[in-house]
Amino acid sequence: MSTERTGEPRYLVVGADGVIGRALSRQLQSLGKPVVGTTRRRDAVSGSHLYLDLAEQVDEWRCPWPVAVAFLCAGVTGLEACRKDPEASARVNVRGISTLALSLAAVGAFVTYVSTNQVFDGSLATLRPDAPHTPVTEYGRQKAEAENTLFALGDHACVVRFSKILAPDEPLFNRWIEALKGSQSIHPFSDRVLAPVPLSFSLDVLQRVAERRLPGVIQVSAPEDVTYEEAALHIAQRIGASRDLVRPVRSIEFLSEPNPSNTTLDTARLREELGMEPAGAYEALDSMVRV
């Protein structure tokens, strides 16, 4: 991520030390794009990583180079963290993100915002991009409020909603794999679902949106939901572990947060305008399983 060409517009990745932001920065860099990232860790600041804490005075922050495209990947993403401290998390997820998006668009940047299916309550499957927000979690409410700011930017912004993004180092699934390989039992939820999307595919979507400067809403999810129990059984089969080691439990015994019946999204625009087809849920799971 060279900073030598100071006059050339940059791709700005906000939250470049997070899972999505870090991987996106690396992919853009590998493609020869001039990239600069942000970090809220002062010890990580460098020529390619600028300091930016979305909980601070974001309206005073400016990128020292022109910004062609900004990817807003940062935020407080834990449902429990947002529920326990809605004021502090909203300072980042709503005020920080909204203020930054407005200031970036004002200087000509195309703003791409990474959002979530949590802006819906999960009562219906494959909701359309223009469906009204119906969040039932604090995190979902904050993301919906930030989305409204992005919508106000018109052709200068795109909201990209994802269901569950699966990285190769996904902690939960890696713990399952290690346990199963060691002939230890695992206890996935039988009553919670996911429509997973591989991280690699998610990065390609963000890159394609940026290249096309495609405004509005793009939604990305697997075409079907699977339960965490079904995901665990599939993983056990893929790595040759006994399916008897998968011993499901009900999430109601462990979690207090709402339990959506559906996490799938309508991906017609993704296919029709970007020519991209999301993988099925089990194919997405296969992408992170190292046999």
C-alpha positions, 0 to 999 in steps of 0.5 A: 500500500504505497503512499508515494503517489500523493496526487493519485486518488486512493481506495480508502478502507476504513477499518483496515485491521478488521477481518473484512477490511484487512482482507479487502486491503490486501486484495486491492493491493494485489491488484495494483490499486493505490490503497490506504487504510485506517486503524484505531490502534495507535501502535498500528499507524504507518504510512499505509494506515492512518489513525481514525477512531470513529468514536472520536471527532470524526468531523475533523478527520481528513484523508491526506490524499484524494479518495476515489472510493471509500469502503466503510468496514469498521464498527462495533459488530457484536450484538451483545456489545451493542445491547449492553452499551447502546450509547457507546456503540451508536457513537461508532456505528451511527454518528461516526459512520454517518459523519464520515460518509457525508464528509467523504461524499462531499469531496467526491468519493464513492462510499461503499458501506458494509451492512447486514441482514440484521436490519430486518427481523428475519421473519421473512426469507429473501427480502428485497433490497427496498423492504422497510427496515424492521430491526429487532436488535440494537446492532440492527437498529444502528446499522439501519440508521446508518443505512439511511444516511447512505441512502441520502447520498444518492448516486454517491453511495452503495449499501452492501448487505451481507448475511453471515460472512465466513472467513477461513479463520472463522473462530467458531467453525475452526473450534468445531473442526479441531474438536471433531478431529480430536474426537471431541463432541461439539454442541451447535444450535439446532434452532439458529440459521445462517446463509453463509457467504465466503469472505473471498466472494464478499471481497469480489462483490465489494470490488465490483461495486467499486469498479462500477460505482453502482449506487443503491443497495446490493444484497449478498447471501446464500440462497438458502438457510441452514441451521448451525446443527446442519452446518456442523453435521456437514463439516463433520462429514467433510473432515471424516469425523463421526456425526455422533460427535455433533450434539445439538442444543437449543439457543434459548438455553444460552442466548437472550438475543432474538432468533431470526427464522430467516437470514437470506436476502434477495440477490437478484440485483447482484446476479442481474447487474453485477453478473455474480451468483452466490454459492449455496450454503454448503458450498460456502461452508466447504470453502473454509474447511481444510481437510 
